[in-house]
């Protein structure tokens, strides 16, 4: 790739394109939600921002954005629409996963740098080891982006001759299998409260052959650098989605304030103690949550770039900041929904209803559950918990 082409996909330009697309996504948000997956042209608009290529390596001509830059891009998209931001976040994992594959295989699988990956990578399936690869059977949930991806990943426990294969640590061998989406049975199960446009459908396989070279383990990175250091490489940018939705909600209520009056006091909203307090409280909480996310990511990136292992405190800090971002976004949207009052319940005229449902739904993800608090507390007390979402 020439220098001119590389300059087209700098961190600054990708972020700028994401910000420019956000108003378009906002206009399409109701359609995206009703559709229950991203329309094809919206996928191409996202592709045009560079979000799907942002983790691709510089050695391939990719931008190889750091964790902070990736999070900013996802945040910008989520300001427009949470489902689009979520799909951008998931689809961008192609560059991370490519670093666990053999170089020649990765090049063959990703001839274009903006190809999209989707799938549930935790071992809910079974991969029977056979000559040349694996026979894969299983059911997987939460296949965000499965309706528009180029590759669909599936996490499996490995078996041989009917017996589980154990890794060096004595635990079942966990590998991620890659296949084309049309090789699975994708089921239209995504009828949800929020994030409806993410198309996070269930999918299944029965005795699907996956070649050895199209599988990988997070224990065996083949590319160096912080983007390919487990366990949380694919989790770091997740906070961009709730942070973006919270930002959108605050900005929306500030815009509403210019033309609204308090029905009780008859004061314009800009002069209302109730509105002033709700907005200031929300801005304060968002600033604190966002600062925590980026501070923990920066420290993490600094250590990993220097080839140093993360301390327990640094692992805990990153996981808690991510957990806090999700919970804070939900609290902010709920507060502003109540602040706006009756007008917020009309879906046709207020995005707050959708944002409330979106944040409630995303807070059901494992990274936002109390299990994370328990795991972090155990680490702080000297324990060694096994939690793949940390």
Helices and strands as residue ranges (DSSP letters): H 3-7, H 11-35, H 40-49, G 51-53, G 58-60, H 67-80, H 82-91, H 94-98, H 103-109, E 117-130, E 133-143, E 151-160, E 163-164, E 174-179, G 181-183, E 185-187, G 196-198, E 201-211, G 212-214, E 215-216, G 226-228, G 236-238, H 239-257, G 269-271, H 273-305, H 312-340, G 341-345, H 352-362, G 366-368, H 370-380
